Amino acid sequence: MPHPAPQSAGRDPRLDFFRGVALVMIFINHVPGNFLEGITSKNFGFSDAAEAFVLMSGMSAGLAYSSAYGRDAMMATGRILRRARHLYGVHLATTVIAVAILMTGHHFLATDTLSDRVNLGSYLDAPWKTAAGFVAMTHQLGYFNILPLYIVLIAATPIFLAIASISRPALIAVSVGIWGMAGCFNINLPNFPAEGMWFLNPFSWQLIFCIGLCAGMASKKQESFVGYNPTLMAASLAYLAFSLFVIEGQHYELTDWGDHPAFLVGFDKGILPLPRLLHILALAYVVSQLPACGRIAANARLGALTLLGKHGLAVFAWGSLISIALQVLREAYPFPLLLEAAAIVAGLTAQYLVAERLQNSKLSARLATQAT
């Protein structure tokens, strides 16, 4: 498992860098069918950028809140819940804009197929009920379901920290138990007004967040969460190679697992099954232990990715809106390869400009504070 460098050594570039990489891949994957989609991580293993994003979000939460929680649990809880409220506001704003974009496409560009694909139909058939579901996060557009998951996980972070402050292994044990119960008994949050359950099950995905949280807490105390072990490294590399073999051969689509529980042997992203969980943990362990990965993350020539990771929420929000707009346009009009490439590059450039503006604003505010 990754363990960022001690805080006394400064901000660890790996966390921001690899979060930036994950955000770029999420953006590319949220414009399905584009020519770059084939080189994102989902094509080389069981997990994809979403698992990496949630794992690193847990790490960030451990780094940001664990010390404050130890000093004053009530004050830290208030700070965490304010963060959850901010995330909720971003989710509401981005979804409203996304619905407007999709409605424009549906009514003026005949993008009916896309409307069905992203779950817009409920807004057309039952707008008031759907609006209530939107506010309650029980109705989620396709490609807009990561933030609701993240909001629930951040809101639950004070509970996670309360357990982890007693014992980090105890938190992992409780988290594994919740994951197992959710997988065995299909425990999930309900959709409304549509039928079904959340696409990304919070009771399942909390496990990867809690593992990241414990790694962040260990790092904050300048401890190693999981240190280097040659046997563990060999096992991780072997599992990554096996995953690559299966994905490349598409054997996972042909396998009949019989009556075995889907959360133990399946590949359904929504329930975070064991093969996907083990893959992201193996990948994170290898990346965290290889010195070359640290050198790559610290390379100034790749600083654009680090900047994206530093301002992950804003970059993710803008990337989601740009990607849904591109989906509408690509559904309505033919996109030759050159135009498609230009659109992807323009979308990534726009996200970088958002991050750069935020970084400059922070720098200006810091300089103003120092001057006074």
C-alpha positions, 0 to 999 in steps of 0.5 A, a space after each residue: 500500500 502506498 505511504 506518502 513521504 513524511 509530512 516533515 519532508 514537505 508535500 509528497 509529490 507522488 500523491 498529487 502526481 498520481 491523482 493528476 494521472 487518475 483525473 486525466 484517465 477519468 476524463 478520457 474514459 468519460 468520453 467513451 469511444 475516443 481514440 485515447 480510451 484504449 491506453 487508460 489503466 482499465 485496459 491493463 488490469 481489473 481496476 481503473 482510475 476510479 479505484 485509484 482516485 478513491 484510494 488516494 482520497 482516503 490517503 488525503 483524508 488521513 493526512 489532512 484530518 487525523 492529527 486534528 482529530 487526535 487533538 480535538 475530535 469535535 472541531 475536526 468533525 466540524 471541519 470534515 462535515 464542512 468539507 462534505 457540505 462543500 462537495 455536496 454543493 459542487 455535486 449539485 452545481 455540476 449536475 444542474 449544469 450537466 442536465 442543462 447540457 443533456 437537455 439541450 442535446 436531447 431537444 435540439 440535437 436528437 441525442 436520445 440514445 445518450 439520454 437513455 445511456 446517462 439516465 436522463 429519462 427520469 428527468 423527462 418522465 418525472 421531473 419533480 420526483 427526479 429533482 427530489 432524488 437529485 437533492 437526496 443523491 438517490 438519482 445520479 446521472 451516468 458519469 456523475 456518480 463518483 462525487 455522491 460516493 465521495 460525499 458519503 465517505 467523507 461524511 463517515 470519516 469521523 466514524 472511521 477516525 474514531 475507530 482508527 484512533 484506537 486501532 488502525 487494524 480494527 478499522 480495517 477489520 470493521 471495514 472488511 466486515 462491512 464490505 463482506 456483508 454488503 457483498 453477501 447480502 446486496 446491501 446498498 443505498 436505494 435509487 429514487 425515483 428509478 428502481 435499483 441501487 447506487 451504481 457505486 455501492 458506498 458499503 463496498 467502496 468504503 473499504 478502499 477508502 479506509 485502507 487509504 485513510 490508514 495509510 495516510 494516518 501512518 504517513 502523518 505519524 512518519 510510519 510505514 503502513 506496509 513496508 517493503 517485503 520481497 515476497 509481497 512485491 513478487 506477489 503483487 507483480 505476479 497478480 498485476 501480470 495475471 490481471 493484464 493477461 486476463 484483460 488482454 485475452 478478455 477471459 473474464 467475460 467468458 468465465 462461468 463462476 457458477 454459484 460463487 459470490 460475485 463480490 469474491 470472484 466477479 468484476 462488477 465495478 459497483 460492488 468493488 469485487 475482490 479481483 478489482 480490490 486486489 488489483 488496485 492494492 497490488 498496483 499501489 504497493 508496487 508504485 509506492 515501493 519503486 523509487 523510480 515512481 517517486 522520481 517520475 512524480 518529482 520530475 518538474 517536466 511533468 508538473 502539469 499532472 501534479 498541478 491537476 492533482 493538487 486541485 483535484 475537486 475543481 479539475 474533476 468537476 470541470 472535467 465532468 462537465 467538459 466530458 458530458 458536453 463532448 459526449 453530446 457533441 460526438 453523439 450529434 455530429 461525426 468526429 474525425 480523428 483529428 477533431 477528436 484529438 483536438 477536443 480531448 487536448 482542449 478539454 485537458 488544457 481547460 482543466 489545467 488552466 482551472 488548476 493554474 488559476 487556483 494555484 495562482 490565487 492561492 499564491 497571491 493570497 499567501 503573499 498578501 497574508 505575508 505582506 500584512 
